[in-house]
């Protein structure tokens, strides 16, 4: 995306964050899909993050349908749980991350510190949320496929031959 398109997307993402309600039909679909331990992880997210997760799952379903396919339940589960490693963050921490990342990804790496004050610790969590989420999913007993999808959803290149991971990446960007 161009810098302008990326800025417009991020502004829209910020304002969409104020709509946090999950539709009752979506809530039932989530409860039916996730294991009890996975559901606890899902419900442990902030409302705006739960809403983003559901939107990501619905985008995955639309992308797969447009390609004449059906997403696996593991992909749908990964869509719902892909950001659990972020934990609970303040809005200003997310904004700082997006701004630093836009200026230079190395700035995030320079300031991110797991053991520092809240803003620097938040930058670290945001930078490493894929692996942190994968660890949480491992502890929750999720399938290896769900764990793999979550752990790789921010890698610079997608593994060759994985048909579903690009759907997750596209859906995450759109939600």
PASEBA-1860 file (N, C-alpha, C; in nm, 3 decimals):
! residues 175
1> XXXXXXXX> 0.084/-0.120/0.000/0.000/0.000/0.000/0.088/0.125/0.000 ~ 0.034/0.230/-0.057/0.104/0.358/-0.054/0.096/0.416/0.087 ~ 0.186/0.508/0.122/0.180/0.568/0.255/0.045/0.635/0.285 ~ -0.015/0.699/0.185/-0.145/0.763/0.206/-0.253/0.657/0.232 ~ -0.254/0.553/0.152/-0.353/0.446/0.171/-0.335/0.381/0.307 ~ -0.211/0.362/0.349/-0.185/0.302/0.480/-0.234/0.394/0.591 ~ -0.212/0.526/0.578/-0.258/0.622/0.679/-0.410/0.623/0.686 ~ -0.476/0.618/0.572/-0.623/0.616/0.570/-0.673/0.487/0.637
9> XXXXXXXX> -0.609/0.375/0.605/-0.648/0.248/0.667/-0.633/0.256/0.819 ~ -0.520/0.307/0.867/-0.495/0.315/1.012/-0.595/0.410/1.079 ~ -0.628/0.520/1.015/-0.728/0.612/1.072/-0.863/0.543/1.081 ~ -0.902/0.472/0.977/-1.028/0.397/0.981/-1.027/0.290/1.088 ~ -0.914/0.223/1.103/-0.900/0.121/1.206/-0.918/0.182/1.345 ~ -0.861/0.298/1.366/-0.874/0.367/1.494/-1.021/0.397/1.524 ~ -1.092/0.454/1.427/-1.232/0.491/1.449/-1.324/0.369/1.459 ~ -1.292/0.262/1.383/-1.370/0.138/1.396/-1.353/0.078/1.534
17> XXXXXXXX> -1.244/0.112/1.601/-1.218/0.060/1.734/-1.319/0.105/1.838 ~ -1.394/0.209/1.806/-1.496/0.257/1.899/-1.623/0.172/1.894 ~ -1.637/0.092/1.788/-1.749/-0.001/1.779/-1.697/-0.134/1.832 ~ -1.740/-0.172/1.950/-1.681/-0.288/2.015/-1.776/-0.406/2.030 ~ -1.901/-0.386/1.998/-1.999/-0.493/2.020/-1.979/-0.606/1.920 ~ -1.989/-0.728/1.970/-1.990/-0.847/1.885/-2.134/-0.889/1.869 ~ -2.177/-0.904/1.746/-2.313/-0.946/1.714/-2.345/-1.078/1.786 ~ -2.468/-1.094/1.838/-2.504/-1.218/1.908/-2.485/-1.345/1.823
25> XXXXXXXX> -2.514/-1.336/1.694/-2.493/-1.452/1.607/-2.344/-1.486/1.597 ~ -2.261/-1.382/1.589/-2.116/-1.404/1.586/-2.069/-1.462/1.719 ~ -2.123/-1.414/1.829/-2.084/-1.466/1.961/-2.116/-1.614/1.972 ~ -2.229/-1.656/1.919/-2.265/-1.797/1.921/-2.171/-1.879/1.831 ~ -2.136/-1.824/1.716/-2.044/-1.893/1.625/-1.907/-1.909/1.690 ~ -1.862/-1.807/1.759/-1.733/-1.813/1.829/-1.737/-1.921/1.936 ~ -1.841/-1.921/2.017/-1.853/-2.019/2.126/-1.860/-2.161/2.072 ~ -1.923/-2.181/1.957/-1.935/-2.314/1.899/-1.802/-2.361/1.837
33> XXXXXXXX> -1.720/-2.268/1.792/-1.596/-2.303/1.722/-1.480/-2.330/1.817 ~ -1.468/-2.248/1.921/-1.349/-2.255/2.008/-1.365/-2.358/2.119 ~ -1.253/-2.414/2.158/-1.251/-2.501/2.276/-1.273/-2.413/2.399 ~ -1.308/-2.471/2.514/-1.326/-2.388/2.634/-1.203/-2.303/2.668 ~ -1.083/-2.361/2.655/-0.961/-2.285/2.686/-0.939/-2.173/2.584 ~ -0.966/-2.201/2.457/-0.952/-2.098/2.354/-1.055/-1.988/2.374 ~ -1.176/-2.026/2.413/-1.280/-1.927/2.438/-1.238/-1.833/2.550 ~ -1.175/-1.887/2.653/-1.127/-1.802/2.763/-1.024/-1.701/2.711
41> XXXXXXXX> -0.936/-1.745/2.622/-0.838/-1.653/2.564/-0.908/-1.545/2.481 ~ -1.006/-1.587/2.403/-1.082/-1.492/2.322/-1.151/-1.389/2.411 ~ -1.219/-1.436/2.515/-1.293/-1.346/2.604/-1.200/-1.259/2.688 ~ -1.075/-1.300/2.701/-0.977/-1.221/2.775/-0.928/-1.099/2.700 ~ -0.961/-1.091/2.572/-0.923/-0.974/2.493/-1.016/-0.856/2.525 ~ -0.967/-0.739/2.497/-1.052/-0.621/2.513/-1.165/-0.627/2.410 ~ -1.278/-0.563/2.438/-1.391/-0.567/2.344/-1.354/-0.527/2.202 ~ -1.275/-0.423/2.185/-1.237/-0.381/2.049/-1.156/-0.489/1.980
49> XXXXXXXX> -1.074/-0.563/2.055/-0.993/-0.670/1.996/-1.079/-0.791/1.962 ~ -1.180/-0.820/2.044/-1.273/-0.928/2.011/-1.347/-0.894/1.881 ~ -1.391/-0.770/1.869/-1.461/-0.726/1.748/-1.370/-0.740/1.626 ~ -1.244/-0.696/1.638/-1.148/-0.710/1.528/-1.130/-0.857/1.491 ~ -1.123/-0.943/1.592/-1.104/-1.086/1.568/-1.221/-1.145/1.490 ~ -1.342/-1.109/1.529/-1.461/-1.160/1.459/-1.463/-1.106/1.315 ~ -1.432/-0.979/1.298/-1.427/-0.923/1.162/-1.321/-0.994/1.078 ~ -1.207/-1.026/1.139/-1.102/-1.099/1.067/-1.153/-1.236/1.024
57> XXXXXXXX> -1.222/-1.306/1.114/-1.276/-1.437/1.079/-1.376/-1.425/0.963 ~ -1.463/-1.326/0.969/-1.563/-1.308/0.862/-1.496/-1.272/0.730 ~ -1.389/-1.192/0.734/-1.315/-1.160/0.611/-1.250/-1.286/0.553 ~ -1.192/-1.369/0.639/-1.133/-1.496/0.594/-1.239/-1.578/0.521 ~ -1.358/-1.586/0.578/-1.466/-1.663/0.515/-1.502/-1.605/0.378 ~ -1.508/-1.473/0.368/-1.542/-1.410/0.239/-1.432/-1.433/0.135 ~ -1.306/-1.422/0.177/-1.195/-1.443/0.084/-1.196/-1.586/0.032 ~ -1.212/-1.681/0.122/-1.214/-1.822/0.081/-1.330/-1.849/-0.014
65> XXXXXXXX> -1.447/-1.796/0.018/-1.564/-1.814/-0.067/-1.539/-1.756/-0.206 ~ -1.479/-1.638/-0.211/-1.449/-1.574/-0.339/-1.353/-1.659/-0.423 ~ -1.271/-1.739/-0.356/-1.178/-1.827/-0.428/-1.237/-1.966/-0.449 ~ -1.367/-1.981/-0.420/-1.433/-2.109/-0.442/-1.396/-2.214/-0.340 ~ -1.364/-2.170/-0.219/-1.321/-2.264/-0.116/-1.394/-2.235/0.015 ~ -1.362/-2.314/0.114/-1.416/-2.297/0.248/-1.297/-2.295/0.343 ~ -1.289/-2.198/0.433/-1.176/-2.196/0.526/-1.190/-2.310/0.628 ~ -1.075/-2.364/0.668/-1.078/-2.469/0.770/-1.120/-2.407/0.904
73> XXXXXXXX> -1.172/-2.491/0.992/-1.204/-2.443/1.127/-1.078/-2.394/1.198 ~ -0.964/-2.454/1.166/-0.838/-2.409/1.227/-0.802/-2.268/1.181 ~ -0.826/-2.237/1.056/-0.801/-2.101/1.008/-0.898/-2.004/1.075 ~ -1.023/-2.041/1.085/-1.122/-1.954/1.150/-1.084/-1.932/1.297 ~ -1.036/-2.037/1.363/-0.991/-2.025/1.502/-0.871/-1.931/1.511 ~ -0.775/-1.949/1.422/-0.657/-1.861/1.422/-0.697/-1.716/1.398 ~ -0.795/-1.694/1.312/-0.841/-1.557/1.287/-0.896/-1.494/1.415 ~ -0.966/-1.575/1.494/-1.023/-1.524/1.619/-0.917/-1.500/1.726
81> XXXXXXXX> -0.807/-1.571/1.718/-0.709/-1.567/1.827/-0.572/-1.510/1.785 ~ -0.563/-1.456/1.664/-0.432/-1.414/1.612/-0.366/-1.302/1.692 ~ -0.441/-1.223/1.764/-0.382/-1.110/1.837/-0.382/-1.126/1.988 ~ -0.409/-1.245/2.040/-0.417/-1.261/2.185/-0.286/-1.230/2.255 ~ -0.175/-1.243/2.186/-0.045/-1.215/2.246/-0.022/-1.069/2.279 ~ -0.106/-0.981/2.225/-0.091/-0.838/2.254/-0.126/-0.805/2.398 ~ -0.211/-0.887/2.459/-0.254/-0.857/2.595/-0.340/-0.732/2.597 ~ -0.351/-0.671/2.714/-0.430/-0.549/2.725/-0.337/-0.429/2.711
89> XXXXXXXX> -0.363/-0.351/2.611/-0.280/-0.235/2.579/-0.362/-0.107/2.586 ~ -0.295/0.002/2.612/-0.360/0.132/2.607/-0.362/0.180/2.463 ~ -0.460/0.259/2.428/-0.472/0.311/2.292/-0.347/0.389/2.254 ~ -0.294/0.466/2.347/-0.175/0.547/2.315/-0.054/0.458/2.284 ~ -0.047/0.338/2.343/0.063/0.246/2.312/0.051/0.196/2.169 ~ -0.071/0.166/2.128/-0.094/0.122/1.991/-0.061/0.233/1.891 ~ -0.101/0.354/1.923/-0.073/0.468/1.835/0.077/0.489/1.823 ~ 0.148/0.484/1.937/0.293/0.500/1.935/0.357/0.393/1.847
97> XXXXXXXX> 0.311/0.270/1.859/0.366/0.161/1.779/0.346/0.189/1.629 ~ 0.224/0.225/1.593/0.194/0.250/1.451/0.278/0.365/1.398 ~ 0.292/0.472/1.476/0.372/0.586/1.432/0.519/0.549/1.416 ~ 0.575/0.483/1.516/0.716/0.443/1.506/0.738/0.346/1.391 ~ 0.648/0.253/1.375/0.658/0.155/1.266/0.652/0.225/1.130 ~ 0.569/0.328/1.120/0.556/0.402/0.994/0.684/0.480/0.963 ~ 0.744/0.534/1.066/0.868/0.611/1.047/0.982/0.517/1.011 ~ 1.000/0.415/1.095/1.106/0.318/1.072/1.087/0.198/1.165
105> XXXXXXXX> 1.073/0.079/1.110/1.058/-0.039/1.196/1.174/-0.057/1.294 ~ 1.290/-0.008/1.259/1.404/-0.022/1.351/1.385/0.064/1.476 ~ 1.305/0.169/1.467/1.276/0.249/1.586/1.200/0.168/1.689 ~ 1.105/0.088/1.643/1.031/0.002/1.736/1.129/-0.092/1.805 ~ 1.215/-0.156/1.727/1.312/-0.249/1.784/1.405/-0.178/1.882 ~ 1.438/-0.056/1.853/1.530/0.019/1.939/1.466/0.053/2.074 ~ 1.337/0.086/2.074/1.271/0.128/2.197/1.199/0.015/2.271 ~ 1.164/-0.090/2.201/1.089/-0.200/2.263/1.177/-0.272/2.366
113> XXXXXXXX> 1.120/-0.295/2.483/1.195/-0.362/2.590/1.097/-0.432/2.683 ~ 1.110/-0.562/2.692/1.019/-0.643/2.772/1.019/-0.605/2.920 ~ 1.130/-0.552/2.968/1.145/-0.527/3.111/1.146/-0.379/3.147 ~ 1.106/-0.295/3.056/1.112/-0.151/3.079/0.975/-0.098/3.124 ~ 0.959/0.032/3.119/0.833/0.097/3.157/0.722/0.058/3.060 ~ 0.597/0.090/3.096/0.481/0.047/3.019/0.490/0.078/2.870 ~ 0.521/0.198/2.826/0.520/0.219/2.681/0.621/0.131/2.607 ~ 0.739/0.115/2.662/0.841/0.034/2.596/0.806/-0.116/2.605
121> XXXXXXXX> 0.746/-0.157/2.714/0.701/-0.295/2.729/0.587/-0.324/2.631 ~ 0.498/-0.227/2.613/0.388/-0.242/2.518/0.442/-0.255/2.375 ~ 0.542/-0.176/2.341/0.604/-0.187/2.208/0.660/-0.328/2.188 ~ 0.721/-0.381/2.293/0.778/-0.516/2.285/0.667/-0.619/2.263 ~ 0.558/-0.606/2.339/0.445/-0.700/2.323/0.387/-0.692/2.182 ~ 0.371/-0.572/2.132/0.316/-0.556/1.997/0.411/-0.617/1.893 ~ 0.540/-0.597/1.911/0.638/-0.651/1.817/0.640/-0.805/1.820 ~ 0.619/-0.863/1.938/0.633/-1.008/1.954/0.500/-1.080/1.978
129> XXXXXXXX> 0.388/-1.014/1.949/0.259/-1.073/1.985/0.230/-1.206/1.916 ~ 0.285/-1.227/1.799/0.261/-1.354/1.729/0.319/-1.471/1.807 ~ 0.443/-1.459/1.851/0.505/-1.569/1.927/0.446/-1.578/2.067 ~ 0.411/-1.465/2.128/0.347/-1.469/2.260/0.210/-1.538/2.252 ~ 0.134/-1.506/2.149/0.004/-1.570/2.129/0.019/-1.719/2.103 ~ 0.120/-1.757/2.024/0.143/-1.899/1.996/0.173/-1.973/2.126 ~ 0.249/-1.913/2.215/0.279/-1.977/2.344/0.152/-1.994/2.426 ~ 0.065/-1.893/2.425/-0.061/-1.904/2.498/-0.148/-2.015/2.439
137> XXXXXXXX> -0.150/-2.025/2.309/-0.230/-2.128/2.243/-0.175/-2.268/2.269 ~ -0.043/-2.279/2.277/0.018/-2.406/2.312/-0.027/-2.449/2.451 ~ -0.022/-2.355/2.544/-0.065/-2.384/2.681/-0.213/-2.418/2.688 ~ -0.293/-2.363/2.598/-0.437/-2.388/2.596/-0.473/-2.518/2.524 ~ -0.373/-2.582/2.463/-0.399/-2.709/2.395/-0.454/-2.694/2.254 ~ -0.431/-2.582/2.191/-0.477/-2.563/2.053/-0.400/-2.656/1.959 ~ -0.456/-2.675/1.842/-0.391/-2.764/1.745/-0.264/-2.700/1.692 ~ -0.169/-2.783/1.647/-0.046/-2.729/1.589/-0.072/-2.633/1.472
145> XXXXXXXX> -0.175/-2.661/1.393/-0.206/-2.574/1.278/-0.248/-2.435/1.324 ~ -0.333/-2.425/1.425/-0.376/-2.295/1.477/-0.254/-2.221/1.531 ~ -0.171/-2.290/1.607/-0.051/-2.229/1.665/0.041/-2.178/1.554 ~ 0.058/-2.258/1.448/0.144/-2.219/1.337/0.089/-2.095/1.266 ~ -0.040/-2.093/1.239/-0.099/-1.977/1.172/-0.081/-1.850/1.255 ~ -0.103/-1.859/1.385/-0.088/-1.741/1.471/0.058/-1.698/1.478 ~ 0.148/-1.794/1.491/0.290/-1.758/1.507/0.351/-1.699/1.381 ~ 0.292/-1.728/1.264/0.349/-1.680/1.138/0.270/-1.566/1.073
153> XXXXXXXX> 0.168/-1.516/1.141/0.081/-1.420/1.071/0.142/-1.280/1.052 ~ 0.264/-1.259/1.100/0.332/-1.132/1.072/0.471/-1.151/1.015 ~ 0.500/-1.270/0.964/0.629/-1.291/0.900/0.634/-1.214/0.769 ~ 0.754/-1.171/0.729/0.763/-1.094/0.604/0.724/-1.174/0.479 ~ 0.744/-1.305/0.482/0.706/-1.388/0.367/0.624/-1.505/0.417 ~ 0.526/-1.544/0.339/0.444/-1.657/0.379/0.510/-1.787/0.334 ~ 0.497/-1.892/0.413/0.554/-2.020/0.372/0.492/-2.065/0.239 ~ 0.577/-2.115/0.152/0.530/-2.159/0.020/0.435/-2.277/0.035
161> XXXXXXXX> 0.327/-2.272/-0.039/0.233/-2.381/-0.040/0.121/-2.370/0.062 ~ 0.130/-2.272/0.151/0.023/-2.254/0.250/-0.085/-2.169/0.187 ~ -0.195/-2.229/0.154/-0.304/-2.158/0.087/-0.381/-2.067/0.180 ~ -0.392/-2.105/0.309/-0.477/-2.030/0.400/-0.409/-1.912/0.468 ~ -0.280/-1.919/0.493/-0.213/-1.808/0.561/-0.229/-1.675/0.487 ~ -0.215/-1.669/0.356/-0.239/-1.541/0.288/-0.382/-1.488/0.309 ~ -0.479/-1.577/0.324/-0.616/-1.533/0.353/-0.620/-1.465/0.490 ~ -0.550/-1.523/0.587/-0.546/-1.463/0.721/-0.477/-1.327/0.717
169> XXXXXXX> -0.368/-1.317/0.646/-0.296/-1.190/0.636/-0.383/-1.082/0.571 ~ -0.450/-1.117/0.464/-0.537/-1.021/0.395/-0.654/-0.981/0.484 ~ -0.712/-1.078/0.552/-0.827/-1.049/0.638/-0.786/-0.961/0.755 ~ -0.671/-0.986/0.813/-0.621/-0.905/0.925/-0.600/-0.760/0.882 ~ -0.551/-0.742/0.762/-0.530/-0.607/0.709/-0.660/-0.536/0.681 ~ -0.764/-0.611/0.648/-0.893/-0.551/0.611/-0.984/-0.525/0.729 ~ -0.967/-0.599/0.838/-1.059/-0.592/0.951/-1.033/-0.470/1.040
END
